């Protein structure tokens, strides 16, 4: 019988280890898995987290058994398995499982197992660049697997050797079961067993063992997997037997469901209209990087369910198997994707890596009923267009359908992709990442854009794959405004978005960016370095921001009431405005224990002219049997800590504050490069290294995007895309106002930008 033996304790870790040592050096540091070497420097800002080769070493005893594998659940971003100095596997991709059979190099007694991991940039491994930290580490479990000669396949893209899927047939279900057997022998059988949630066998079949052993069974009066409303799971098991012995066994969750997407009506689960409303999730935590425990994965799912979400987009890479299992149990509909993000590398080996990561994602996660959509890319045009990009996307889409004929494909477009783009016709459904009301434009542009696209493409299912605003819990305001980083503006933004989304059920899925703040070492936003602060919760999962309760009011069926502004604890004046979120219809506000006012309403309740007495005022809100309370202190002067002082708006750093239109820029007919002067042939990082050239670039981008640009935003762009030339990035300059800059306009802007830069000496 196959054994899976975790070996996560007592490893020795060597940083900056170009060559794997023949023995464990005296100075190696003891670590347990999961482990991430960027747990701290990947979240502290400066865009300087350490990237390079490291080595994990462990002395192991040879286990009893005919075949021994080493299984690595993830190693970021390339990994090698080396036993007793012999390399047995080299894996490209930091988020998927890989294995190597090591039987032939094991000896009796002690053996040195080395797993070499490297998160250095590589042209042939995705992601190439992105707005998150590429943590290095052996950050999931490592196992030894001991198997017999005949076993379920362990060598095909990290899969389990067992596929299960179901189709609904009236009140029953037909379950297709496929077991892939390595070295089957005469007299062996594969027994398939389906059990209900109580463990009772409801269907079974026995087939002679073959390399591909297939059977179908019928579940009568099937209990459907109805998402968060009723996430009913059967279990499916395959047993490889010979005579009276089980040689191997593998199991999987089985959720029976059907789903469709109607471009005019939205998402249907088992024939029931079920608008998908949820969040995106990154897998890191404060001080841990991406080295999470199973308990922390479970906690994340519980928090996502608490806010009322029924879907989660697992960005921007393959997540832990354990997390997908938890989503199966919770009923969350999952969008799973690969890290083909931000920039395409023209190296053919890079596309092969894309294909490999997509194949691994699907093969390793085929049996999860929660997964309904395979994502083939995210914002891939940020790094500039490539002649073969469309071809590569079509190839990935075809590969997804070839590997899995049961699910739909999707894609996440950056806001600037034109409405008329060919990219809208590659995947089955599509979504856009829009930040109108944060990076630029007005909140109302969200619904204007959505309605315009829906009218232009009435037969294309449209969703919102990202939207959000930064909320830093230190900052507060009575008059919140775009990009002030206050908790109040973030909540106001999401009030607007939740409302317009509810009014458009035809949006097949919407995903808040993000459920949790997450690490991005290149960022320095709102005075918080190394962090993307758009989460509905803090990165340590300790604090639910007010915006969290906006969505709880819209999505959750659990009655609650929430008083906003508890961290805006010191206020001036004799009265203030108090906001309450609730999914109940009547809220009563009490001031110092005395009834103040009651309101009938929907989701958002605003109480004006709430009195503040000298010292402390105690507020409580009640709705149904629910209550919440906060304490406010009346002060003479505003607390200066509540306001973020933006260096771009102090006059000290406003070199690009002079607005102009593209029509006022110098005209040109061709790109001319003058020796010793800047041009669009220069790299972004080099242009930004010059104050004068950087300011000219900012002016052009501001004019094309119709928004004020902060230097912090360009600094972040330089950290991600600094090695690319302005010419390569030209397609990224326009379109934040609606993706309306056509190729001719973009080329004209590029010519004028080059002419302006060509007058600035290096």
C-alpha positions in Angstrom: 0.0 0.0 0.0 1.3 3.4 -0.9 2.6 5.6 2.0 2.9 9.4 2.1 5.5 10.5 4.7 5.8 14.2 5.4 9.4 15.3 6.1 8.9 18.9 7.1 11.0 19.1 10.3 14.7 19.7 10.9 16.0 20.9 7.5 19.3 22.8 7.1 19.1 26.0 5.0 21.9 27.7 3.1 21.3 31.1 1.5 23.1 32.2 -1.7 24.0 28.6 -2.4 25.0 28.4 -6.1 26.3 24.8 -5.8 24.8 22.1 -3.7 27.3 20.9 -1.0 28.2 17.3 -0.7 27.5 17.4 3.0 25.7 19.6 5.5 28.0 22.6 6.3 28.4 23.5 10.0 27.0 27.0 9.4 23.7 25.9 7.9 20.6 27.2 9.7 17.9 24.8 11.0 14.4 25.5 9.6 11.1 23.6 9.5 8.8 23.7 6.5 7.0 25.6 5.2 9.7 28.2 4.9 10.1 31.4 3.0 13.4 33.4 2.9 11.6 36.6 1.9 9.2 36.6 4.8 10.5 39.9 6.0 12.4 41.6 3.2 9.7 40.8 0.7 7.3 43.0 2.7 9.4 46.0 3.9 9.6 48.0 0.7 12.5 49.3 -1.3 12.1 46.8 -4.1 15.3 45.1 -2.9 14.2 41.8 -1.5 16.8 39.1 -2.0 16.4 36.9 -5.0 18.8 34.1 -5.7 19.7 30.4 -5.1 19.3 28.7 -1.8 19.6 25.1 -0.7 17.6 23.0 1.8 19.4 19.9 3.1 18.1 17.0 5.1 19.5 13.6 6.0 16.9 10.8 5.5 16.8 7.1 6.0 15.8 4.9 3.0 12.2 3.9 3.6 11.1 0.3 3.1 9.4 -0.1 -0.3 10.0 -0.8 -4.0 9.7 2.7 -5.3 10.5 5.9 -3.5 9.5 9.4 -4.6 10.3 12.9 -3.3 7.3 15.1 -3.6 7.7 18.9 -3.4 4.4 20.7 -3.1 6.0 24.0 -4.2 9.4 25.6 -4.6 9.6 29.2 -5.8 10.5 29.7 -8.5 12.6 26.9 -9.9 13.6 23.8 -8.0 16.0 20.8 -8.2 15.7 17.5 -6.3 19.2 16.1 -5.6 19.9 12.9 -3.7 23.4 11.9 -2.7 24.7 14.3 -5.3 22.6 13.1 -8.2 20.0 15.5 -9.7 16.7 13.7 -10.2 14.4 16.6 -11.2 14.6 20.2 -12.4 11.2 22.0 -12.2 10.3 25.4 -13.6 7.5 27.2 -11.9 7.1 28.3 -8.3 3.5 27.4 -7.5 2.9 23.8 -8.5 3.7 20.3 -7.2 6.5 18.2 -8.7 8.0 14.8 -7.9 11.0 12.7 -8.7 11.6 9.0 -8.3 14.8 8.6 -6.3 14.8 4.8 -5.8 18.0 4.2 -7.8 20.2 6.7 -5.9 19.1 5.8 -2.4 21.4 3.6 -0.3 20.8 1.8 3.0 21.4 4.0 6.0 21.7 7.8 5.7 21.1 9.7 2.4 21.5 13.4 1.8 18.4 15.0 0.2 19.0 18.5 -1.2 16.3 20.7 -2.7 17.8 23.6 -4.4 15.5 26.5 -5.0 16.1 29.8 -6.9 13.8 32.8 -7.3 16.2 34.8 -9.5 14.6 36.4 -12.6 14.6 34.0 -15.6 13.5 34.6 -19.2 12.0 31.1 -19.3 9.9 31.1 -16.2 6.7 33.1 -15.4 5.8 35.4 -13.8 8.2 37.8 -15.5 7.0 40.9 -13.6 4.0 41.6 -11.5 2.6 43.8 -8.7 3.4 41.4 -5.9 6.5 39.9 -4.2 8.0 36.8 -5.8 8.8 35.1 -2.5 11.5 32.5 -2.5 11.3 29.3 -0.5 10.2 25.8 0.0 6.9 27.1 1.3 4.7 24.1 1.2 5.2 20.5 2.4 7.8 18.0 1.2 6.9 14.3 1.3 8.4 10.9 0.7 6.1 8.6 -1.2 6.6 4.9 -1.1 4.8 2.8 -3.7 4.6 -0.6 -5.2 5.5 -1.6 -8.8 1.9 -1.2 -9.8 0.6 2.1 -8.6 -1.5 5.0 -9.6 0.6 7.3 -11.9 2.9 9.7 -10.1 4.8 11.0 -13.1 2.3 12.9 -15.2 2.5 16.7 -14.4 2.2 16.1 -10.6 -1.2 14.6 -10.8 -2.8 12.0 -8.6 -3.4 9.4 -11.3 -7.2 9.7 -10.8 -9.7 11.9 -12.6 -13.4 12.1 -11.7 -16.2 14.2 -13.3 -20.0 14.1 -13.3 -22.8 15.0 -15.6 -26.4 15.4 -14.5 -29.0 13.0 -16.0 -32.4 14.0 -14.8 -32.5 13.4 -11.1 -29.4 11.2 -11.3 -25.8 11.8 -12.1 -23.4 9.8 -14.4 -19.9 9.8 -12.9 -16.9 9.3 -15.2 -13.9 7.7 -13.4 -10.5 7.3 -14.9 -7.5 5.7 -13.1 -4.1 5.9 -14.7 -2.1 2.8 -13.6 1.7 2.5 -13.8 2.8 -1.1 -14.7 -0.5 -2.9 -14.4 -0.3 -6.6 -14.1 -2.6 -9.6 -14.9 -5.1 -10.2 -12.2 -5.1 -6.7 -10.9 -8.3 -4.7 -10.7 -9.3 -1.1 -10.1 -12.3 -0.7 -7.8 -14.1 2.6 -7.9 -16.3 3.6 -5.0 -18.5 6.6 -4.5 -19.7 7.5 -1.0 -22.1 10.1 0.2 -21.4 12.7 2.8 -22.3 10.1 5.6 -19.8 7.6 4.2 -22.5 5.3 2.7 -21.5 3.6 -0.7 -23.9 4.9 -3.3 -22.2 3.6 -6.5 -19.3 1.4 -7.4 -17.6 -0.4 -10.3 -14.7 -2.8 -10.8 -12.6 -2.9 -13.9 -9.5 -4.9 -14.9 -6.4 -2.7 -14.3 -5.0 -1.1 -17.4 -2.8 1.9 -18.1 -6.0 3.9 -18.5 -8.8 2.3 -16.6 -12.2 3.8 -17.2 -15.6 3.3 -15.8 -19.0 5.1 -15.4 -21.3 4.8 -12.5 -24.8 6.2 -11.7 -25.7 8.1 -8.6 -29.5 7.9 -8.2 -31.4 10.9 -6.8 -28.2 12.8 -6.7 -27.6 15.6 -4.2 -26.1 18.6 -6.1 -23.2 20.8 -5.0 -25.1 24.1 -4.8 -22.2 26.4 -3.9 -22.3 28.2 -0.6 -26.0 27.4 -0.2 -25.4 23.7 0.0 -21.8 22.5 -0.7 -22.6 18.9 -0.7 -19.7 16.6 -1.4 -19.5 12.9 -2.3 -16.1 11.2 -2.1 -14.7 9.2 -5.0 -12.0 6.6 -4.4 -10.0 4.3 -6.6 -8.5 1.1 -5.2 -5.8 -0.8 -7.1 -6.2 -4.4 -5.9 -4.7 -7.8 -6.5 -6.2 -10.9 -4.9 -7.1 -9.8 -1.3 -4.6 -6.9 -1.1 -4.9 -3.2 -1.8 -1.8 -2.0 -3.6 -2.7 1.6 -3.9 -5.5 4.0 -3.2 -6.4 7.5 -4.1 -9.5 9.7 -3.4 -11.0 12.9 -4.4 -13.9 15.3 -3.6 -16.8 14.9 -5.9 -19.3 17.7 -6.2 -22.0 17.2 -8.8 -23.0 20.5 -10.5 -23.8 22.0 -13.8 -23.1 25.7 -14.7 -23.6 28.0 -17.6 -22.9 31.7 -18.2 -25.5 33.8 -20.1 -24.1 37.1 -21.4 -27.5 38.8 -20.7 -28.4 37.1 -17.4 -25.2 36.0 -15.7 -24.0 32.8 -14.0 -26.3 29.8 -13.4 -25.4 27.0 -11.0 -27.5 23.9 -11.5 -30.0 26.1 -13.4 -30.3 28.6 -10.6 -29.2 32.2 -11.3 -26.3 32.8 -9.0 -24.4 36.0 -9.5 -20.8 35.4 -8.5 -19.8 38.1 -6.1 -16.6 37.7 -4.3 -12.9 38.5 -3.7 -9.4 37.8 -5.0 -6.8 36.3 -2.7 -3.0 36.3 -2.5 -1.5 33.5 -0.4 0.9 35.5 1.9 0.8 36.8 5.5 2.7 39.3 7.5 6.1 38.0 8.5 5.5 34.7 6.9 5.6 35.4 3.2 3.8 32.6 1.4 4.7 29.9 4.0 1.2 29.4 5.4 0.0 26.5 7.5 -3.1 24.5 6.8 -4.9 26.2 9.7 -4.2 29.6 8.1 -5.6 28.4 4.8 -8.7 27.3 6.6 -8.9 30.6 8.4 -8.7 32.5 5.1 -11.6 30.5 3.7 -13.6 31.2 6.9 -13.0 34.9 6.5 -14.0 34.9 2.9 -17.2 33.2 3.8 -17.8 35.6 6.7 -17.9 38.5 4.3 -20.5 36.6 2.4 -18.6 36.0 -0.8 -19.6 33.0 -3.0 -16.6 33.1 -5.3 -12.9 33.6 -5.0 -10.3 34.4 -7.7 -7.1 32.7 -6.7 -4.5 35.2 -8.1 -2.2 35.0 -9.8 -0.8 31.5 -9.7 -1.6 28.0 -8.5 -2.6 27.9 -4.8 -2.2 25.1 -2.3 -4.2 21.9 -2.9 -5.4 22.3 0.7 -7.0 25.6 -0.2 -8.8 24.2 -3.1 -10.1 21.4 -0.9 -11.3 24.0 1.6 -13.1 25.9 -1.2 -14.8 22.6 -2.2 -16.1 22.2 1.3 -17.1 25.9 1.7 -19.0 26.0 -1.7 -16.9 28.8 -3.1 -16.8 29.0 -6.9 -13.1 29.3 -7.9 -11.3 31.0 -10.7 -7.9 29.4 -10.9 -5.1 30.8 -13.0 -1.5 30.7 -14.1 1.1 33.5 -13.6 1.1 34.6 -17.3 0.9 38.2 -16.0 1.9 41.7 -16.9 4.5 41.0 -19.6 5.1 38.3 -22.2 8.6 37.2 -22.9 9.4 36.5 -26.5 11.6 33.5 -25.7 9.9 30.4 -27.0 11.0 28.6 -23.8 8.8 31.1 -21.9 5.7 30.0 -23.7 6.6 26.4 -23.1 6.7 27.3 -19.4 3.3 28.8 -19.7 2.0 25.7 -21.2 3.6 23.5 -18.6 2.2 25.6 -15.7 -1.3 25.5 -17.2 -1.1 21.8 -17.7 0.1 21.3 -14.1 -2.7 23.6 -12.8 -5.4 21.6 -14.6 -4.0 18.1 -14.0 -3.3 18.6 -10.3 -6.7 20.3 -9.7 -9.0 18.6 -12.1 -11.0 16.9 -9.3 -12.0 20.1 -7.4 -15.7 20.9 -8.0 -15.2 24.4 -6.7 -13.1 25.2 -9.8 -15.3 26.3 -12.6 -12.9 28.6 -14.6 -9.3 28.3 -15.8 -7.6 31.7 -16.2 -5.0 31.9 -19.0 -3.6 35.4 -18.3 -3.8 38.6 -16.3 -3.1 42.1 -17.6 -0.7 40.6 -20.0 -0.5 43.8 -22.1 0.9 46.0 -19.4 4.4 45.2 -20.5 3.7 46.2 -24.1 2.2 44.3 -27.0 3.9 41.4 -28.8 3.2 40.3 -32.3 2.7 36.7 -31.2 0.7 37.4 -28.0 -2.7 36.6 -29.5 -1.3 33.4 -31.0 0.0 32.4 -27.6 -3.2 33.2 -25.8 -5.2 31.1 -28.4 -2.8 28.3 -27.9 -3.2 28.4 -24.1 -7.0 28.5 -24.5 -6.9 25.5 -26.8 -4.6 23.6 -24.3 -7.0 24.3 -21.5 -9.9 22.9 -23.4 -7.9 19.9 -24.7 -6.8 19.1 -21.1 -10.2 19.7 -19.5 -13.3 19.5 -21.6 -15.6 20.1 -18.7 -14.7 23.7 -17.7 -14.8 27.2 -19.1 -11.8 29.5 -19.7 -11.4 33.1 -18.8 -9.0 36.0 -19.0 -8.4 39.2 -17.0 -7.7 42.3 -19.1 -6.0 45.5 -17.9 -8.3 48.5 -18.1 -6.5 50.0 -21.1 -7.3 47.1 -23.5 -9.6 48.6 -26.1 -13.2 47.5 -26.2 -12.7 46.4 -29.8 -9.7 44.2 -29.1 -9.4 40.7 -30.6 -8.5 39.5 -27.1 -12.2 39.5 -26.2 -12.9 36.6 -28.5 -10.4 34.0 -27.3 -11.7 32.7 -24.0 -15.2 31.5 -23.1 -15.8 34.4 -20.8 -13.8 37.5 -20.0 -13.3 40.1 -17.2 -11.6 43.4 -16.8 -9.5 45.0 -14.1 -10.9 48.5 -13.6 -9.8 51.1 -11.0 -11.9 54.1 -12.0 -12.1 56.2 -8.9 -8.8 55.2 -7.6 -5.9 55.4 -10.1 -7.8 57.8 -12.1 -11.2 59.0 -13.3 -14.4 59.1 -11.4 -16.3 56.2 -9.7 -19.2 56.7 -12.1 -16.9 55.7 -15.0 -17.1 52.1 -13.8 -20.8 51.8 -14.7 -20.5 53.9 -17.8 -17.7 51.7 -19.1 -19.5 48.4 -18.2 -22.7 49.5 -19.8 -20.9 50.7 -23.0 -19.0 47.4 -23.3 -22.1 45.3 -22.6 -23.9 47.3 -25.4 -21.1 46.8 -27.8 -20.6 43.1 -27.1 -24.1 41.8 -26.0 -23.1 38.2 -26.6 -19.8 38.2 -24.6 -20.1 37.4 -20.9 -18.4 40.2 -19.0 -17.1 40.3 -15.4 -14.9 42.5 -13.2 -11.8 40.6 -12.2 -10.3 43.4 -10.1 -11.5 46.7 -8.6 -10.5 48.4 -5.4 -9.0 51.3 -3.5 -6.3 51.5 -0.8 -7.5 51.8 2.7 -5.0 52.5 5.5 -6.5 52.2 8.9 -4.4 55.1 10.3 -6.0 57.7 8.0 -9.4 59.3 8.4 -11.4 62.2 7.1 -14.9 63.8 7.2 -14.5 64.6 3.5 -12.8 61.6 2.0 -11.4 61.9 -1.6 -9.7 59.8 -4.2 -6.2 58.7 -3.2 -6.2 60.1 0.3 -5.7 56.5 1.5 -8.4 56.9 4.2 -10.4 54.1 5.5 -13.5 56.3 4.8 -12.7 56.7 1.1 -12.1 53.0 0.6 -15.5 52.3 2.2 -17.2 55.0 0.1 -15.6 53.6 -3.1 -16.9 50.1 -2.3 -20.4 51.4 -1.4 -20.6 52.7 -4.9 -19.2 49.5 -6.5 -21.3 47.2 -4.5 -24.4 49.1 -5.5 -23.7 49.3 -9.3 -22.7 45.6 -9.3 -26.0 44.6 -7.7 -27.8 46.5 -10.4 -26.1 44.5 -13.1 -26.7 40.7 -12.5 -25.5 40.1 -16.0 -21.9 40.6 -14.7 -21.0 36.9 -14.6 -18.5 37.4 -11.8 -17.0 40.3 -9.8 -13.9 40.0 -7.6 -12.8 42.7 -5.1 -9.1 43.4 -5.2 -8.3 42.2 -2.6 -9.6 40.2 0.3 -6.3 40.8 2.3 -3.5 43.4 2.1 -0.5 41.6 0.6 3.2 42.0 0.1 4.6 44.0 -2.8 8.1 45.0 -2.1 8.2 47.6 -4.9 5.3 49.6 -3.5 5.4 52.7 -1.3 1.8 53.8 -1.1 0.3 56.1 1.5 3.4 55.9 3.6 3.2 52.2 3.9 6.2 50.6 2.1 6.2 47.0 0.7 2.4 46.5 0.8 -0.6 46.7 -1.4 -3.3 48.1 1.0 -6.4 47.4 -1.1 -7.5 44.5 1.1 -10.8 44.4 3.0 -8.6 43.1 5.8 -5.1 43.7 7.0 -2.3 41.4 5.9 -2.1 39.9 9.4 -5.9 39.1 9.3 -6.3 41.0 12.5 -8.5 43.9 11.4 -11.6 44.0 9.2 -11.7 47.4 7.6 -15.0 49.3 7.3 -15.2 48.3 3.6 -15.4 44.6 4.7 -18.8 45.3 6.2 -20.0 47.0 3.0 -19.9 43.6 1.3 -21.1 41.8 4.3 -24.2 44.0 4.1 -24.7 43.1 0.4 -23.7 39.5 0.4 -24.2 37.9 3.8 -27.4 36.3 5.0 -26.2 36.4 8.6 -27.8 39.4 10.3 -25.4 42.0 11.7 -24.9 45.7 12.3 -21.6 47.6 12.1 -20.7 51.1 13.3 -18.1 52.7 11.0 -15.3 55.0 12.0 -14.2 53.3 15.2 -10.6 54.1 14.3 -11.5 57.7 13.6 -11.7 57.9 17.3 -10.8 61.6 18.0 -13.1 64.2 16.4 -13.5 67.9 16.6 -16.7 69.9 17.0 -20.0 69.5 18.9 -21.5 67.0 16.5 -20.4 64.5 13.9 -21.8 62.2 11.2 -22.1 58.5 11.9 -22.4 55.7 9.3 -23.8 52.2 9.9 -23.7 49.2 7.6 -26.3 46.4 8.1 -28.1 43.8 6.1 -31.2 44.5 8.2 -33.8 47.1 7.2 -34.1 49.1 10.4 -31.2 50.5 12.5 -31.5 52.5 15.7 -28.6 54.7 17.0 -28.0 55.3 20.7 -25.9 58.1 22.1 -24.6 57.5 25.7 -27.3 55.0 26.2 -30.1 57.2 25.0 -32.1 56.6 21.8 -31.0 59.2 19.2 -32.6 58.2 15.9 -33.9 55.3 13.9 -33.8 54.8 10.2 -35.4 52.4 7.7 -33.0 51.8 4.9 -30.9 49.4 2.8 -27.3 48.5 3.5 -26.0 52.0 4.3 -27.5 54.2 7.1 -26.2 57.7 7.7 -27.0 59.6 10.9 -26.3 63.3 10.8 -25.7 65.8 13.6 -24.8 63.2 16.2 -23.8 65.1 19.4 -20.3 64.8 20.8 -20.1 65.8 24.5 -16.9 66.8 26.3 -14.6 63.9 26.7 -15.9 60.6 25.5 -19.2 59.8 23.7 -20.5 56.2 23.6 -22.4 55.2 20.5 -24.3 52.0 19.9 -26.3 50.7 16.9 -29.0 48.1 17.1 -30.8 46.2 14.4 -32.9 43.2 15.1 -31.1 41.3 17.8 -27.7 42.6 16.7 -25.7 45.5 18.1 -22.3 47.2 17.8 -20.7 50.0 19.7 -17.8 52.5 19.5 -16.3 55.2 21.6 -15.4 58.7 20.2 -13.5 61.4 21.9 -14.1 65.1 21.3 -10.9 67.0 20.9 -10.0 70.7 20.2 -7.6 70.1 17.3 -7.7 67.5 14.5 -5.3 64.6 15.1 -2.6 65.1 12.4 -1.9 61.4 12.3 -5.2 60.9 10.6 -4.0 62.7 7.4 -1.5 61.3 4.9 0.8 64.1 3.8 1.6 63.2 0.2 5.0 64.4 -0.9 3.8 64.7 -4.5 1.4 67.4 -3.3 3.6 69.5 -1.0 5.2 71.5 -3.8 8.5 69.8 -3.1 8.1 67.1 -5.7 5.6 68.5 -8.2 7.9 68.6 -11.1 5.3 67.0 -13.3 2.4 69.1 -12.1 2.2 71.3 -15.2 -0.7 69.9 -17.3 -0.8 70.1 -21.1 -2.6 68.4 -23.9 -1.0 66.1 -26.4 -1.8 68.7 -29.1 0.6 71.1 -27.4 3.5 68.6 -27.6 6.0 68.9 -30.4 5.0 67.1 -33.6 7.2 64.5 -35.4 6.9 62.1 -38.4 9.4 59.5 -37.3 11.4 58.3 -34.2 14.8 59.9 -34.4 17.5 59.0 -31.9 20.1 61.7 -31.2 23.4 60.7 -29.8 23.7 61.7 -26.2 20.0 62.6 -25.8 17.0 60.6 -24.5 14.5 58.8 -26.7 11.7 56.3 -26.5 14.4 53.7 -27.3 15.6 54.2 -23.7 14.6 52.0 -20.8 12.0 53.2 -18.4 14.4 53.1 -15.5 17.0 55.2 -17.3 14.4 57.9 -18.3 13.2 58.1 -14.7 16.7 58.5 -13.4 16.7 61.9 -15.0 14.4 64.4 -13.3 13.9 66.4 -16.5 13.2 63.4 -18.7 11.1 61.7 -16.0 8.9 64.8 -15.7 8.4 65.0 -19.4 7.3 61.3 -19.4 4.9 62.0 -16.5 3.4 64.9 -18.4 2.8 62.7 -21.5 1.2 59.9 -19.4 -1.0 62.3 -17.5 -2.2 63.8 -20.8 -3.0 60.5 -22.4 -4.6 58.9 -19.3 -6.5 62.1 -18.3 -5.5 61.7 -14.7 -2.8 63.1 -12.4 0.1 60.8 -11.9 2.1 60.5 -8.8 5.8 59.8 -8.8 5.2 56.9 -6.5 3.2 55.2 -9.2 5.9 55.6 -11.7 8.4 54.4 -9.2 6.4 51.2 -8.8 6.2 50.9 -12.6 10.0 51.2 -12.8 10.4 48.4 -10.2 8.2 46.2 -12.3 9.1 47.2 -15.9 12.2 49.3 -15.6 14.1 47.1 -18.1 11.6 47.8 -20.9 11.9 50.6 -23.3 9.3 53.4 -23.6 8.6 52.1 -27.1 7.8 48.6 -25.8 5.6 50.1 -23.1 3.7 52.5 -25.4 0.5 50.5 -25.3 0.4 50.9 -21.6 0.2 54.7 -21.6 -3.4 55.2 -22.7 -6.8 54.0 -22.0 -7.3 54.4 -18.2 -10.1 56.8 -19.2 -11.9 53.9 -21.0 -9.4 52.2 -23.3 -10.3 54.5 -26.2 -6.8 55.3 -27.5 -6.5 53.7 -30.9 -3.2 52.5 -32.4 -2.9 55.6 -34.5 -3.3 57.9 -31.5 -0.8 55.8 -29.5 1.7 56.0 -32.3 1.2 59.8 -32.5 1.8 60.1 -28.8 4.9 58.0 -29.0 6.3 60.2 -31.8 5.7 63.4 -29.8 7.1 61.9 -26.7 10.3 61.0 -28.5 10.6 64.5 -30.0 10.3 66.0 -26.5 12.8 63.6 -25.0 15.2 64.1 -27.8 15.8 67.7 -26.6 17.0 66.5 -23.1 20.6 65.6 -22.8 21.6 62.5 -20.9 
